Amino acid sequence: MGTMKTTLELPDSLVLDIKRHALNEGLKLKDAMAALLKLGLKADRSQKKTPAHRVNVPLITCKQRAELTPEQVADTLLAQEVAWHA
Protein backbone atom coordinates (compact mmCIF):
# COMPACT_ATOMS: atom_id res chain seq x y z
CA MET A 1 0.00 0.00 0.00
CA GLY A 2 1.37 3.39 -0.97
CA THR A 3 1.31 6.69 0.79
CA MET A 4 -0.31 9.98 -0.08
CA LYS A 5 0.66 13.47 0.98
CA THR A 6 -2.12 15.72 2.21
CA THR A 7 -2.55 19.07 3.90
CA LEU A 8 -4.77 19.50 6.93
CA GLU A 9 -5.79 22.59 8.83
CA LEU A 10 -5.87 21.68 12.51
CA PRO A 11 -6.09 23.76 15.68
CA ASP A 12 -2.66 24.66 17.06
CA SER A 13 -3.43 23.01 20.42
CA LEU A 14 -4.32 19.72 18.70
CA VAL A 15 -1.11 19.72 16.68
CA LEU A 16 0.89 20.35 19.85
CA ASP A 17 -0.87 17.44 21.58
CA ILE A 18 -0.08 15.16 18.64
CA LYS A 19 3.54 16.30 18.60
CA ARG A 20 3.83 15.59 22.35
CA HIS A 21 2.26 12.17 21.81
CA ALA A 22 4.69 11.38 18.99
CA LEU A 23 7.64 12.48 21.11
CA ASN A 24 6.49 10.43 24.11
CA GLU A 25 5.96 7.35 21.96
CA GLY A 26 9.21 7.79 20.00
CA LEU A 27 7.32 8.15 16.72
CA LYS A 28 7.68 10.41 13.74
CA LEU A 29 4.86 12.94 13.53
CA LYS A 30 3.45 11.35 10.36
CA ASP A 31 3.44 7.89 11.98
CA ALA A 32 1.76 9.19 15.13
CA MET A 33 -0.86 10.97 13.04
CA ALA A 34 -1.56 7.82 11.00
CA ALA A 35 -1.86 5.69 14.14
CA LEU A 36 -4.22 8.16 15.82
CA LEU A 37 -6.40 8.39 12.71
CA LYS A 38 -6.59 4.59 12.50
CA LEU A 39 -7.60 4.41 16.18
CA GLY A 40 -10.29 7.01 15.58
CA LEU A 41 -11.69 5.13 12.60
CA LYS A 42 -11.63 1.83 14.49
CA ALA A 43 -13.43 3.40 17.47
CA ASP A 44 -16.05 4.88 15.16
CA ARG A 45 -16.76 1.46 13.61
CA SER A 46 -17.00 -0.28 16.99
CA GLN A 47 -19.41 2.35 18.30
CA LYS A 48 -21.78 1.76 15.38
CA LYS A 49 -21.94 -1.98 16.19
CA THR A 50 -23.10 -1.31 19.74
CA PRO A 51 -26.82 -0.63 20.07
CA ALA A 52 -27.61 2.88 21.21
CA HIS A 53 -30.12 1.71 23.81
CA ARG A 54 -29.50 -1.74 25.24
CA VAL A 55 -32.37 -3.16 27.26
CA ASN A 56 -31.87 -5.99 29.72
CA VAL A 57 -34.86 -8.30 29.60
CA PRO A 58 -35.39 -10.70 32.51
CA LEU A 59 -34.90 -14.36 31.72
CA ILE A 60 -37.85 -16.51 32.67
CA THR A 61 -37.11 -20.20 33.05
CA CYS A 62 -39.87 -22.78 33.09
CA LYS A 63 -39.85 -26.41 34.18
CA GLN A 64 -42.02 -27.27 31.21
CA ARG A 65 -42.13 -25.74 27.78
CA ALA A 66 -45.00 -23.28 27.52
CA GLU A 67 -46.32 -21.16 24.71
CA LEU A 68 -47.06 -17.71 26.11
CA THR A 69 -48.63 -14.75 24.41
CA PRO A 70 -47.11 -11.31 24.93
CA GLU A 71 -50.13 -10.44 27.08
CA GLN A 72 -49.54 -13.46 29.32
CA VAL A 73 -45.88 -12.53 29.73
CA ALA A 74 -46.83 -8.94 30.60
CA ASP A 75 -49.41 -10.14 33.15
CA THR A 76 -46.88 -12.52 34.73
CA LEU A 77 -44.21 -9.82 34.99
CA LEU A 78 -46.70 -7.34 36.43
CA ALA A 79 -47.86 -9.86 39.03
CA GLN A 80 -44.24 -10.59 39.95
CA GLU A 81 -43.44 -6.88 40.31
CA VAL A 82 -46.54 -6.31 42.47
CA ALA A 83 -45.49 -9.25 44.69
CA TRP A 84 -42.01 -7.80 45.12
CA HIS A 85 -43.39 -4.47 46.31
CA ALA A 86 -46.07 -5.92 48.57
Secondary structure, DSSP 8 states (H G I E B T S, - for coil): -----------HHHHHHHHHHHHHHT--HHHHHHHHHHHHHHHHHHHHHS-SS---------SS-----HHHHHHHHHHHHHHHH-
